[in-house]
Amino acid sequence: MLLFPIGSTAQQDSHFSQGVFNQGYINPGSYGIGDDDLFCATIANRIQTTNLDGSPTTTVLNVNGPLNFINSGISISVFNDKIGYLKAPGFNLGYSYIFALSTGRLGIGVSLGMINSKYDSKDWRLPDGTTGDILLPTGDVDATTFDAGLGIYYTDNKFFAGVSCSHINRAAMTKASEKTTFGRTFYIMAGYRYTFGFTDNYELRPSVQVNTDFGVGKYTMNAHLFLQKKYWVGLSYRYEEAMIFNIGLELIKNLKIGYSYDYFTTEIEKYGGGAHEILVNYRFSISTEKRNNQRKSIRYL
């Protein structure tokens, strides 16, 4: 083993199967770029390999919307990622500037925030007699570091595409002498909206998403079918990893809920089970116009 070392890689950033419905979380350029001038609040929760102890659990809340009077978008995200002994809650604030093009809209954005990474050692199970290893702290490891991301996003009536990078500053995960950092992760997403039917009440939305830190890459192909923009079903394939089934509906006006299930095509499906993901999306307006206070009572004439 000493003569023939084997390198291994692993996913670091959390991954969502319904990422196409929550692009504000991964791409700062998409803040406020929608054509309906509404703010969008999205909360997503993902539980992966539910049959294994310490299975990855990720929760994220993102709220973003337009500031039309300065051609901009703003965002706030709060998230918590738990994998085994590691807990990584954090938040970020974001800003994007939106350019009106002849064919569509282009957003360029940045997100700035903090991540707190903590290794809880009270439940560590170490081999008997393990001593003197500097990579195995005797107490909890806790570090809060600055984090930043960049993104660019384009959309028109039919097509959308974006490229973004998280952890662009490679934030440190610990304060120990042997530092571990959050690796830069690049996200590429593109899709097309194709409407059909007698009154264009059907929409087929194929899309692709690539996530990579140049150590591990995830390549996902999606196809979602919408009916009257209120109901949808979807089927996705993540290369050499999972088949994904997705359904959703609009409960009331501007309030939507979606569910997806990942069936892993690797051996882990036999032992860890699949992944469950729930997403709730609510769109609302924030009016900055002054109200016209009119009174009809003769007392005010």
DRENSELUM-956923 format. One record per atom (N, C-alpha, C, O): residue in one letter; x, y, z. Coordinates in steps of 0.2 Angstrom, whole numbers, padded with zeros to 4 digits, always signed. Each point is the difference from the previous one (the first is absolute). Layout:
N
AXYZ/...
This chain:
301
M+0004-0006+0000/M-0004+0006+0000/M+0004+0006+0000/M-0002+0005-0003/L+0008-0005+0006/L+0005+0006+0000/L+0003+0001-0007/L+0001+0006-0002/L+0000-0012-0001/L+0003+0001-0007/L-0005+0002-0005/L+0002+0003-0005/F-0008-0005+0006/F-0005+0002-0005/F-0006+0004+0003/F-0005-0003+0001/P+0006+0009+0000/P-0005+0004+0004/P-0006+0001-0005/P+0001+0000-0006/I-0007+0000+0009/I-0006+0001-0004/I-0004+0006+0002/I-0001+0002+0006/G+0000+0003-0011/G-0003+0006+0001/G-0008-0001+0000/G-0002-0004-0004/S-0001+0008+0008/S-0007+0000+0000/S-0003+0007+0001/S+0003+0004+0002/T-0009-0003-0005/T-0003+0006+0000/T-0007-0001+0003/T-0003-0005-0001/A-0001+0011+0003/A-0006-0001+0003/A-0004+0007-0002/A+0003+0005+0000/Q-0009-0005+0000/Q-0004+0006-0001/Q+0000+0004+0007/Q+0000-0003+0005/Q+0001+0010-0006/Q+0000+0004+0005/Q-0006+0005+0001/Q-0003-0001+0005/D+0001+0004-0010/D-0006+0004+0000/D-0006-0004+0000/D+0000-0005-0003/S-0005+0007+0006/S-0007-0003+0000/S-0003+0000-0007/S+0002+0005-0004/H-0006-0010+0002/H-0003+0000-0006/H-0007-0001+0000/H-0003-0004+0005/F-0001+0008-0009/F-0007-0001+0001/F-0003-0003-0007/F+0002+0003-0005/S-0006-0007+0005/S-0003-0003-0006/S-0005+0005-0003/S-0001-0001-0006/Q-0002+0005+0009/Q-0005+0005-0002/Q+0004+0007-0001/Q-0003+0005+0001/G+0009-0005-0002/G+0004+0006-0001/G-0002+0005-0005/G+0001+0006+0000/V-0005-0009-0006/V-0002+0004-0005/V-0006+0005+0003/V-0001+0005-0003/F-0002-0007+0008/F-0005+0004+0003/F+0003+0005+0006/F-0004+0003+0003/N+0010-0004-0002/N+0003+0004+0006/N+0007+0003-0003/N+0005-0001+0004/Q-0005+0004-0009/Q+0006+0003-0003/Q+0003+0006+0004/Q+0006+0001-0001/G-0010+0002+0005/G+0002+0005+0004/G+0005-0002+0005/G+0004+0004+0003/Y-0004-0011-0001/Y+0005-0002+0005/Y+0007-0001-0003/Y+0005+0000+0004/I-0005-0002-0010/I+0007-0002-0003/I+0002+0005-0005/I+0006+0000-0002/N-0010+0005+0000/N+0003+0005-0005/N-0002+0007+0002/N-0006+0002-0001/P+0011+0002+0003/P-0002+0007+0002/P-0002+0004-0006/P-0004+0005+0001/G+0005-0007-0007/G-0002+0004-0006/G-0007+0000-0001/G-0003+0004-0004/S-0001-0009+0007/S-0007-0001-0001/S-0005+0004+0004/S-0006+0000+0000/Y+0009+0004+0005/Y-0004+0004+0005/Y-0004+0005-0004/Y+0002+0004-0003/G-0009-0005+0004/G-0004+0005-0002/G-0001+0001-0008/G-0002+0005-0002/I+0004-0010-0001/I+0000+0000-0008/I-0006-0002-0003/I-0001+0000-0006/G-0004-0003+0010/G-0006-0002-0003/G-0004+0005-0003/G+0001+0006+0001/D-0006-0007-0006/D-0003+0005-0003/D-0007+0002+0003/D-0004+0003-0003/D+0003-0006+0009/D-0007+0002+0003/D+0001+0005+0006/D-0005+0002+0003/D+0011+0000-0002/D+0002+0005+0005/D-0002-0002+0007/D-0002+0005+0004/L+0002-0011-0002/L-0002-0003+0006/L+0006-0002+0004/L+0005-0002-0003/F-0005+0003+0010/F+0005-0003+0004/F-0002-0008+0000/F-0006-0002+0000/C+0011-0002+0001/C-0001-0007+0001/C+0004-0003+0006/C+0006+0001+0001/A-0010-0004+0003/A+0002-0004+0006/A+0000-0007-0001/A-0005-0003-0001/T+0011+0000+0002/T+0000-0008-0001/T+0004-0003+0006/T+0005+0002+0002/I-0009-0007+0000/I+0003-0004+0006/I+0001-0007-0003/I-0005-0003-0003/A+0011+0000+0004/A+0001-0007-0003/A+0003-0004+0006/A+0004+0002+0003/N-0006-0009-0003/N+0003-0004+0005/N+0001-0007-0003/N-0004-0003-0003/R+0010+0001+0004/R+0002-0007-0004/R+0003-0004+0005/R+0005+0002+0004/I-0007-0009-0004/I+0003-0005+0005/I+0002-0005-0005/I-0004-0003-0004/Q+0010+0001+0005/Q+0004-0005-0005/Q+0002-0006+0004/Q+0002+0000+0005/T-0003-0006-0009/T+0002-0007+0003/T-0003+0000+0007/T+0004-0001+0005/T-0010+0001-0004/T-0004+0000+0006/T+0002-0006+0005/T-0002+0000+0006/N+0004-0006-0009/N+0001-0005+0004/N+0007-0001+0003/N+0001-0004+0004/L+0003+0009-0005/L+0007+0001+0003/L+0000+0005+0006/L-0003+0005-0001/D+0007-0007+0006/D+0001+0005+0005/D+0004+0006-0002/D+0005-0001-0004/G-0007+0007+0006/G+0004+0006-0002/G-0001+0001-0008/G+0004+0004-0003/S-0010-0005+0001/S-0001+0001-0007/S-0001+0007-0002/S-0002+0004+0005/P+0004-0001-0011/P+0000+0007-0001/P-0007+0003+0000/P-0004-0003-0003/T+0004+0008+0007/T-0007+0004+0000/T+0002+0007-0001/T+0004+0003+0003/T-0008+0000-0008/T+0002+0007-0002/T-0007+0004+0000/T-0005-0002-0003/T+0005+0008+0006/T-0006+0004+0000/T+0002+0007-0002/T+0006+0003+0002/V-0009+0000-0007/V+0002+0007-0002/V-0007+0004-0001/V-0005-0002-0002/L+0006+0009+0004/L-0005+0005-0002/L+0003+0005-0003/L+0005+0003+0002/N-0008-0001-0008/N+0002+0005-0004/N-0006+0005-0002/N-0005-0003-0002/V+0006+0009+0003/V-0004+0005-0002/V+0003+0005-0005/V+0005+0003+0002/N-0007-0002-0008/N+0003+0005-0004/N-0006+0004-0004/N-0005-0003-0001/G+0007+0008-0002/G-0005+0004-0004/G+0003+0006-0003/G+0006+0002+0001/P-0010+0002-0005/P+0003+0006-0004/P+0000+0006+0004/P-0005+0001+0004/L+0009+0004-0006/L+0000+0007+0002/L+0000+0003-0007/L+0005+0002-0002/N-0011-0001-0001/N+0000+0002-0007/N+0002+0008-0001/N+0002+0001-0005/F-0002+0003+0011/F+0002+0007-0001/F+0007+0001-0001/F+0002+0005-0002/I+0002-0011+0004/I+0007+0001-0001/I+0003-0006-0005/I+0005-0002+0000/N-0010-0002-0003/N+0002-0005-0005/N+0004-0006+0004/N+0005-0002-0003/S-0008+0000+0009/S+0004-0004+0004/S-0004-0005+0003/S-0006+0000+0000/G+0009-0005+0003/G-0003-0005+0004/G+0004-0001+0007/G+0006+0001+0000/I-0010-0003+0005/I+0003-0002+0007/I-0002-0006+0002/I-0005-0003-0002/S+0009+0000+0007/S-0002-0007+0002/S+0003-0001+0007/S+0005+0004+0003/I-0008-0008+0001/I+0003-0003+0006/I-0002-0007+0001/I-0005-0003-0002/S+0010-0001+0004/S+0000-0007+0001/S+0002-0002+0006/S+0005+0003+0003/V-0008-0008+0000/V+0002-0003+0007/V+0000-0008-0002/V-0005-0002-0002/F+0010-0001+0005/F+0000-0007-0002/F+0004-0004+0006/F+0003+0003+0004/N-0004-0009-0004/N+0003-0005+0005/N+0001-0007-0004/N-0004-0003-0002/D+0010+0001+0003/D+0002-0006-0004/D+0003-0004+0006/D+0005+0001+0003/K-0008-0007-0002/K+0003-0005+0005/K+0002-0007-0004/K-0004-0003-0003/I+0010+0001+0004/I+0003-0006-0003/I+0004-0003+0006/I+0005+0002+0001/G-0008-0008+0002/G+0004-0003+0005/G+0001+0004+0006/G-0004+0003+0003/Y+0011-0002-0002/Y+0002+0004+0006/Y+0000+0008-0002/Y+0001+0004+0005/L-0001-0003-0011/L+0000+0007-0002/L-0006+0004-0001/L-0005-0003-0003/K+0005+0009+0006/K-0006+0004-0001/K+0002+0007-0003/K+0005+0003+0003/A-0008-0001-0008/A+0002+0006-0003/A-0005+0005-0002/A-0003+0001-0005/P+0000+0003+0011/P-0005+0005-0002/P+0003+0006-0002/P+0006+0001+0001/G-0010+0003-0004/G+0003+0007-0003/G-0005+0004-0003/G-0006-0002+0000/F+0008+0008-0002/F-0005+0004-0004/F+0004+0004-0005/F+0006+0001+0000/N-0009+0002-0005/N+0003+0005-0004/N-0005+0005-0003/N-0006-0001+0000/L+0009+0007-0001/L-0004+0005-0003/L+0002+0001-0008/L+0006-0001-0001/G-0010+0003-0003/G+0002+0000-0007/G-0003+0006-0004/G-0005+0003+0002/Y+0008-0001-0007/Y-0002+0005-0004/Y+0002-0001-0007/Y+0005-0003-0002/S-0009+0005-0003/S+0001-0001-0007/S-0002+0006-0004/S-0005+0004+0002/Y+0008-0003-0007/Y-0002+0006-0005/Y-0002-0003-0006/Y+0003-0005-0003/I-0009+0007+0001/I-0004-0003-0006/I+0001+0005-0006/I-0002+0006+0000/F+0004-0009-0006/F+0000+0004-0006/F-0005-0002-0004/F-0002-0006-0001/A-0002+0010-0002/A-0005-0001-0005/A+0003+0000-0007/A+0002+0005-0002/L-0003-0011-0001/L+0003-0001-0006/L-0006+0000-0006/L-0005-0001+0002/S+0007+0001-0008/S-0005+0000-0005/S-0004-0007+0000/S-0006+0000-0002/T+0009-0005+0004/T-0003-0007+0000/T-0002-0002+0007/T-0004-0005+0000/G+0006+0007+0005/G-0001-0002+0007/G+0003+0004+0005/G+0001+0006-0001/R+0000-0009+0007/R+0003+0003+0005/R+0006-0004+0003/R+0000-0006+0000/L+0005+0010+0002/L+0007-0003+0002/L+0001+0003+0007/L+0000+0006+0001/G+0001-0011+0004/G+0002+0002+0007/G+0007-0002+0002/G+0002-0005-0002/I+0002+0010+0005/I+0006-0002+0002/I+0000+0002+0008/I-0001+0005+0002/G+0003-0010+0002/G-0001+0000+0007/G+0005-0002+0005/G+0005-0004-0003/V-0005+0006+0009/V+0005-0003+0005/V-0004-0001+0006/V-0005+0003+0002/S+0008-0008+0002/S-0003-0002+0007/S+0006+0000+0005/S+0005-0002-0002/L-0007+0005+0008/L+0005+0001+0005/L-0003-0002+0006/L-0006+0001+0002/G+0010-0006+0002/G-0003-0002+0006/G+0005-0004+0005/G+0006+0001-0001/M-0009-0004+0006/M+0004-0004+0004/M-0002-0007+0001/M-0006-0002-0001/I+0011-0003+0002/I-0002-0007+0001/I+0004-0002+0007/I+0005+0002+0001/N-0009-0005+0003/N+0002-0003+0006/N+0001-0008-0001/N-0005-0003+0000/S+0011+0001+0000/S+0001-0007+0000/S+0002-0003+0007/S+0005+0002+0003/K-0008-0007-0001/K+0001-0003+0006/K+0000-0008+0000/K-0005-0003-0002/Y+0010+0000+0005/Y+0001-0007+0000/Y-0002-0002+0008/Y+0004+0003+0004/D-0009-0006-0003/D-0002-0002+0006/D+0003-0007+0002/D-0001-0005-0002/S+0006+0005+0007/S+0004-0005+0001/S-0002-0005+0006/S+0002-0005+0001/K-0008+0007+0002/K-0002-0004+0006/K-0003-0007-0003/K+0000-0005+0004/D-0002+0004-0010/D-0002-0006-0003/D+0005-0004-0004/D-0002-0004-0003/W+0008+0007+0003/W+0005-0003-0005/W+0002-0007+0003/W+0000-0002+0006/R+0000-0003-0011/R+0002-0007+0002/R+0007-0001-0003/R+0001-0001-0006/L+0004+0001+0010/L+0007-0001-0002/L+0003-0007+0001/L-0003-0003+0005/P+0007+0001-0009/P+0003-0007+0002/P+0004+0000+0007/P+0002+0005+0002/D-0002-0011+0001/D+0003+0000+0007/D+0007+0002-0001/D+0004-0002-0004/G-0002+0006+0009/G+0007+0002+0000/G+0002+0005-0005/G+0006+0001+0000/T-0010+0002-0003/T+0001+0006-0004/T+0003+0006+0004/T-0004+0003+0004/T+0010-0001-0005/T+0003+0005+0003/T+0005+0004-0005/T+0003-0003-0004/G-0002+0009+0006/G+0006+0004-0004/G-0002+0001-0007/G+0005+0003-0004/D-0011-0003+0002/D-0001+0002-0007/D-0003+0007+0000/D-0005+0001+0002/I+0009+0003-0005/I-0002+0007+0000/I-0006+0002-0004/I-0003+0005+0001/L+0001-0010-0005/L-0006+0001-0004/L-0007-0002+0004/L-0005+0001-0003/L+0006-0004+0009/L-0005-0002+0004/L+0000+0005+0006/L+0003-0002+0005/P-0007+0007-0005/P+0000+0005+0006/P-0003-0004+0006/P-0004-0004-0001/T+0006+0006+0007/T-0003-0003+0006/T-0006+0004+0002/T-0004-0003+0004/G+0002+0008-0007/G-0006+0004+0002/G-0003+0002-0006/G+0001-0002-0006/D-0007+0006+0007/D-0004+0002-0006/D+0004+0005-0004/D+0005+0004+0003/V-0006-0004-0010/V+0004+0005-0004/V-0006+0005-0003/V-0005-0003-0003/D+0006+0009+0004/D-0005+0005-0002/D+0004+0006-0003/D+0004+0003+0003/A-0007-0001-0009/A+0003+0006-0004/A-0005+0003-0003/A-0005-0003-0004/T+0005+0010+0004/T-0005+0004-0004/T+0004+0004-0005/T+0005+0004+0002/T-0006-0004-0008/T+0004+0003-0005/T-0004+0003-0006/T-0006-0001+0000/F+0009+0006-0003/F-0003+0004-0005/F-0001-0004-0006/F+0005-0004-0002/D-0010+0005-0002/D-0001-0004-0006/D-0003+0004-0006/D-0004+0005+0002/A+0006-0006-0008/A-0003+0004-0005/A-0001-0004-0007/A+0003-0005-0001/G-0008+0007-0003/G-0001-0003-0006/G-0002+0005-0006/G-0002+0006+0002/L+0003-0008-0008/L-0002+0004-0006/L-0004-0004-0004/L+0000-0006+0000/G-0004+0010-0005/G-0004-0003-0004/G-0002+0004-0006/G-0001+0006+0001/I-0001-0009-0007/I-0003+0004-0005/I-0006-0004-0003/I+0001-0006+0000/Y-0006+0009-0002/Y-0006-0004-0002/Y-0004+0004-0005/Y+0000+0006+0000/Y-0002-0009-0005/Y-0004+0003-0006/Y-0007-0004-0001/Y+0000-0006+0001/T-0005+0010-0002/T-0006-0003-0002/T-0004+0004-0005/T+0001+0006+0000/D-0005-0009-0004/D-0005+0003-0004/D-0007-0004+0001/D-0001-0003+0004/N-0003+0004-0009/N-0007-0003+0000/N+0001-0008+0000/N-0005-0003+0002/K+0010+0001-0005/K+0000-0007-0001/K+0007-0004+0003/K-0001-0005+0003/F+0006+0009-0003/F+0007-0003+0001/F+0002+0003+0007/F-0001+0005+0001/F+0005-0009+0003/F+0003+0002+0006/F+0007-0004+0001/F+0000-0006-0002/A+0005+0010+0004/A+0006-0003+0001/A+0004+0004+0005/A+0000+0006+0001/G+0005-0010+0003/G+0003+0004+0005/G+0007-0004+0002/G+0000-0006-0001/V+0005+0010+0003/V+0006-0003+0003/V+0002+0003+0006/V-0001+0007+0001/S+0003-0010+0004/S+0001+0003+0007/S+0006-0004+0003/S+0001-0006-0002/C+0002+0009+0007/C+0005-0003+0004/C-0001+0001+0008/C-0001+0006+0001/S+0001-0011+0003/S-0001+0001+0007/S+0007-0001+0003/S+0005-0003-0003/H-0004+0006+0009/H+0006+0000+0004/H+0006+0002-0004/H+0005-0003+0000/I-0006+0009-0003/I+0005+0002-0005/I+0007+0002+0004/I+0005+0000-0003/N-0006+0001+0009/N+0006+0002+0004/N+0003-0006+0004/N+0004+0001+0004/R-0007-0007-0005/R+0002-0006+0003/R+0000+0001+0008/R+0006+0000+0003/A-0012+0001+0000/A+0000+0001+0007/A+0002-0006+0004/A-0001-0005-0002/A+0005+0007+0008/A+0003-0006+0004/A-0006-0003+0004/A-0004+0003+0003/M+0004-0010-0003/M-0005-0003+0004/M+0002-0001+0008/M-0004-0001+0004/T+0011+0001-0003/T+0002+0000+0007/T+0006+0005+0001/T+0002+0003-0005/K-0001-0002+0011/K+0006+0005+0002/K+0006-0004+0002/K+0005+0002+0003/A-0005-0009-0004/A+0005-0004+0002/A+0006+0001-0004/A+0000+0003-0006/S+0006-0005+0008/S+0006+0001-0004/S+0000-0004-0007/S+0002+0003-0005/E-0005-0008+0005/E-0002-0004-0006/E-0006+0002-0003/E-0006-0003+0002/K+0005+0008-0006/K-0006+0003-0002/K-0003-0003-0006/K+0003-0003-0004/T-0010+0002+0005/T-0004-0002-0005/T-0004+0005-0003/T-0003+0004+0004/T+0002-0003-0010/T-0004+0006-0003/T-0006-0003-0004/T+0000-0005-0002/F-0005+0010+0001/F-0005-0001-0004/F+0002+0001-0008/F+0003+0005-0001/G-0003-0010-0003/G+0002+0000-0007/G-0004+0004-0004/G-0006+0000+0001/R+0008+0004-0006/R-0004+0003-0005/R-0004-0005-0004/R+0003-0005-0002/T-0009+0006+0002/T-0005-0004-0004/T-0003+0004-0005/T-0003+0006+0001/F+0003-0008-0007/F-0003+0003-0006/F-0007-0003-0002/F+0000-0006+0000/Y-0005+0010-0001/Y-0006-0002-0002/Y-0002+0003-0007/Y+0001+0006-0002/I-0003-0011-0002/I-0002+0002-0007/I-0007-0003-0001/I-0001-0006+0001/M-0004+0011-0003/M-0007-0002-0001/M-0003+0003-0006/M+0002+0006-0002/A-0005-0010-0002/A-0004+0003-0006/A-0006-0004-0001/A+0000-0006+0001/G-0005+0009-0004/G-0006-0003-0002/G-0004+0004-0005/G+0001+0006-0002/Y-0007-0009+0000/Y-0004+0003-0005/Y-0007-0001+0002/Y-0002-0006+0002/R-0003+0011-0003/R-0007-0001+0001/R-0003-0001-0007/R+0000+0005-0004/Y-0004-0010+0003/Y-0003-0002-0006/Y-0008+0000+0002/Y-0002-0005+0003/T-0002+0009-0006/T-0007+0000+0002/T-0004-0003-0006/T+0002+0001-0006/F-0007-0005+0007/F-0004-0003-0005/F-0007-0001+0003/F-0001+0001+0005/G-0003-0004-0010/G-0007-0001+0002/G-0005+0006-0003/G+0003+0005-0003/F-0009-0006+0003/F-0005+0004-0003/F+0001+0007+0002/F-0001+0005-0004/T+0002-0004+0011/T+0000+0007+0003/T+0007+0001+0003/T+0001+0004+0005/D+0004-0008-0007/D+0007+0000+0003/D+0000-0001+0007/D+0004+0003+0004/N-0009-0008-0002/N-0001-0001+0007/N+0005-0006+0003/N+0000-0002+0005/Y+0004-0001-0010/Y+0005-0004+0002/Y+0007+0003-0001/Y+0001+0004-0005/E+0004-0006+0009/E+0007+0002-0001/E+0004-0005+0002/E+0000-0003+0005/L+0005+0001-0010/L+0005-0005+0001/L+0007+0004+0001/L+0002+0005-0004/R+0001-0006+0010/R+0006+0004+0002/R+0006-0005+0000/R+0001-0003+0006/P+0003+0001-0011/P+0006-0003+0001/P+0005+0004+0003/P+0001+0006-0002/S+0004-0009+0006/S+0005+0004+0002/S+0006-0005+0002/S-0001-0006+0001/V+0007+0009+0000/V+0006-0003+0002/V+0003+0004+0005/V+0000+0006+0001/Q+0004-0010+0004/Q+0003+0003+0005/Q+0007-0004+0001/Q+0000-0006+0001/V+0005+0010+0000/V+0007-0003+0002/V+0003+0004+0006/V+0000+0006+0000/N+0002-0010+0005/N+0003+0002+0006/N+0007-0003+0000/N+0000-0006-0001/T+0005+0010+0002/T+0007-0003+0000/T+0005+0004+0004/T-0001+0006+0000/D+0005-0009+0004/D+0005+0003+0003/D+0007-0002-0003/D+0005+0001+0003/F-0006-0005-0008/F+0006-0003-0004/F+0003-0005+0004/F+0006-0003-0002/G-0009+0000+0007/G+0001-0006+0003/G-0005-0005-0001/G+0001-0006-0002/V-0007+0009+0003/V-0007-0004-0001/V-0004+0004-0004/V-0001+0006+0001/G-0002-0009-0006/G-0005+0003-0004/G-0007-0003+0000/G+0000-0006+0000/K-0005+0010+0000/K-0007-0003-0001/K-0003+0003-0006/K+0000+0006-0001/Y-0003-0011-0003/Y-0003+0002-0006/Y-0007-0002-0001/Y-0001-0006+0000/T-0004+0010+0000/T-0007-0001+0001/T-0004+0002-0006/T+0001+0006-0002/M-0005-0010-0001/M-0004+0002-0005/M-0007-0001+0002/M-0002-0005+0003/N-0002+0011-0004/N-0007+0000+0003/N-0005+0001-0006/N+0001+0003-0005/A-0007-0005+0006/A-0006+0001-0004/A-0006+0001+0004/A-0002-0005+0004/H-0001+0011-0004/H-0006+0001+0004/H-0006+0002-0004/H+0001+0004-0005/L-0007-0006+0006/L-0006+0001-0004/L-0005+0004+0005/L-0001-0003+0005/F-0001+0009-0008/F-0004+0004+0004/F-0007+0000-0003/F+0000+0000-0006/L-0005+0000+0010/L-0007+0001-0002/L-0003+0007+0003/L+0000+0000+0006/Q-0001+0004-0010/Q-0003+0007+0002/Q+0004+0003+0005/Q-0002+0004+0004/K+0008-0005-0004/K+0005+0003+0005/K-0002-0002+0007/K+0003+0004+0005/K-0007-0009-0004/K-0002-0001+0007/K+0002-0007+0002/K+0000-0001+0006/Y+0001-0004-0010/Y+0002-0006+0001/Y+0006-0002-0004/Y+0000+0002-0006/W+0004-0007+0009/W+0005-0002-0004/W+0003-0007+0002/W-0001-0002+0006/V+0004-0001-0010/V+0003-0007+0001/V+0007+0001-0004/V+0001+0003-0005/G+0004-0007+0008/G+0006+0001-0003/G+0004-0007+0001/G-0001-0004+0005/L+0006+0003-0009/L+0004-0006+0000/L+0007+0003-0002/L+0001+0003-0005/S+0004-0005+0010/S+0007+0002-0001/S+0005-0006+0000/S-0002-0005+0003/Y+0007+0006-0006/Y+0006-0005+0001/Y+0006+0003+0002/Y+0003+0004-0004/R+0000-0006+0009/R+0007+0003+0002/R+0005-0006-0001/R-0001-0005+0002/Y+0005+0007-0007/Y+0005-0005-0003/Y+0003-0004+0005/Y+0004+0002+0005/E-0004-0009-0006/E+0003-0005+0004/E-0002+0001+0008/E+0004-0002+0004/E-0010+0005-0003/E-0002+0000+0007/E-0007-0001+0002/E-0001-0004+0004/A-0004+0007-0008/A-0007+0000+0003/A-0005+0001-0006/A+0002+0004-0005/M-0007-0007+0006/M-0006+0002-0004/M-0005+0004+0005/M+0000-0002+0006/I-0003+0008-0008/I-0003+0004+0004/I-0007+0001-0002/I-0001+0002-0006/F-0004-0003+0010/F-0007+0001-0002/F-0003+0006+0004/F+0001+0001+0006/N-0004+0004-0009/N-0002+0006+0003/N-0008+0002-0002/N-0002-0001-0006/I-0001+0003+0011/I-0007+0002-0001/I-0001+0007+0004/I+0004+0001+0005/G-0009+0003-0007/G-0001+0006+0003/G-0007+0003-0002/G-0003-0002-0005/L+0001+0007+0009/L-0007+0003-0002/L+0000+0007+0004/L+0004+0001+0005/E-0008+0003-0008/E-0001+0007+0003/E-0006-0001+0005/E-0006-0001-0002/L+0007+0002+0008/L-0006-0001+0005/L-0005+0005+0000/L-0006-0001-0001/I+0009+0008+0001/I-0004+0006-0001/I+0004+0004-0004/I+0006-0001-0002/K-0009+0007+0000/K+0004+0004-0004/K+0007+0002+0003/K+0000+0003+0005/N+0005-0004-0009/N+0007+0002+0001/N+0003-0005+0005/N+0006+0002+0002/L-0009-0007+0001/L+0002-0004+0005/L+0001-0007-0003/L-0005-0003-0002/K+0011+0000+0001/K+0001-0006-0003/K+0004-0005+0004/K+0004+0003+0004/I-0005-0009-0005/I+0004-0005+0004/I+0002-0006-0005/I-0004-0002-0004/G+0010+0000+0005/G+0003-0005-0004/G+0003-0006+0004/G+0003+0002+0006/Y-0003-0008-0008/Y+0003-0006+0003/Y+0004-0004-0005/Y-0002-0001-0006/S+0008-0001+0008/S+0004-0004-0004/S+0003-0006+0003/S+0001+0001+0006/Y+0000-0006-0009/Y+0003-0006+0003/Y+0006-0003-0005/Y-0001-0001-0006/D+0006+0000+0009/D+0006-0002-0003/D+0001-0008+0001/D+0001-0002+0005/Y-0001-0001-0011/Y+0001-0008+0001/Y+0007-0001-0003/Y+0002+0001-0006/F+0003-0002+0011/F+0007-0001-0002/F+0001-0006-0004/F-0003-0006+0001/T+0007+0007-0007/T+0001-0006-0004/T+0007-0003+0002/T+0002-0004-0004/T+0001+0006+0009/T+0006-0003+0003/T-0002-0005+0006/T-0005-0001+0002/E+0011-0002+0000/E-0001-0005+0005/E-0003+0003+0007/E-0003-0004+0004/I+0004+0010-0003/I-0002+0003+0006/I-0008+0000+0001/I-0002+0000+0006/E-0002-0001-0012/E-0007-0001+0001/E-0002-0006+0004/E-0005+0000+0004/K+0009-0005-0004/K-0001-0006+0004/K+0000+0001+0008/K-0003-0003+0004/Y+0008+0008-0002/Y+0001+0001+0007/Y-0002+0006+0002/Y-0002+0001+0006/G+0002+0004-0010/G-0002+0007+0003/G-0006+0003-0002/G-0003+0004+0003/G-0001-0008-0008/G-0006+0003-0002/G+0001+0006-0005/G+0005+0002-0001/G-0011+0001-0001/G+0000+0006-0004/G+0001+0006+0003/G+0002+0001+0006/A-0004+0005-0009/A+0000+0006+0003/A-0007+0003-0001/A-0003+0000-0006/H+0001+0004+0011/H-0007+0003+0000/H+0002+0008+0000/H+0004+0002+0004/E-0008+0002-0008/E+0001+0007+0000/E-0007+0003-0001/E-0004-0002-0004/I+0003+0007+0008/I-0006+0004+0000/I+0001+0008-0001/I+0005+0002+0003/L-0008+0001-0008/L+0001+0007-0001/L-0007+0004+0000/L-0005-0003-0003/V+0005+0008+0006/V-0005+0005+0001/V+0002+0007-0003/V+0005+0002+0002/N-0009+0000-0006/N+0001+0007-0004/N-0006+0004+0001/N-0005-0002-0002/Y+0007+0009+0004/Y-0006+0005+0000/Y+0003+0006-0003/Y+0005+0002+0002/R-0009+0001-0006/R+0001+0006-0004/R-0004+0006+0003/R-0006-0001+0000/F+0008+0006+0001/F-0004+0006+0003/F+0003+0007-0003/F+0006+0000-0002/S-0009+0005+0003/S+0002+0006-0003/S+0001+0005+0006/S-0003-0001+0006/I+0008+0005-0007/I+0001+0006+0005/I+0000+0006-0003/I+0004+0002-0004/S-0010+0002+0005/S-0001+0006-0004/S+0003+0006+0004/S+0000+0001+0006/T+0004+0003-0010/T+0003+0006+0002/T-0003+0006-0002/T+0002+0006+0002/E-0008-0007-0005/E-0004+0006-0002/E-0004+0003+0006/E-0003-0004+0004/K+0002+0011-0004/K-0004+0003+0006/K-0007-0002-0002/K-0003+0001-0006/R-0001-0002+0011/R-0007-0001+0000/R-0004+0006-0001/R+0002+0005+0003/N-0007-0005-0008/N-0004+0006-0001/N-0005+0000+0005/N-0006-0003-0001/N+0007+0006+0007/N-0005+0000+0005/N-0006+0005-0001/N+0000+0006+0000/Q-0006-0009-0003/Q-0006+0004-0001/Q-0005-0001+0005/Q-0001-0006+0002/R-0002+0012+0000/R-0005-0001+0005/R-0007+0003-0003/R+0000+0006-0003/K-0005-0009+0004/K-0006+0002-0003/K-0005+0003+0005/K-0005+0003-0002/S+0007-0003+0008/S-0004+0003+0005/S+0000+0008+0000/S+0005+0003-0002/I-0011+0000+0002/I-0001+0007-0001/I+0004+0004+0006/I+0001+0006-0001/R+0001-0010+0006/R+0004+0004+0006/R+0006+0002-0003/R+0003+0004+0003/Y+0000-0007-0008/Y+0007+0002-0003/Y-0001+0004-0006/Y+0006+0001-0003/L-0012+0001+0001/L+0000+0005-0006/L+0002+0007+0002/L+0000+0004-0005/
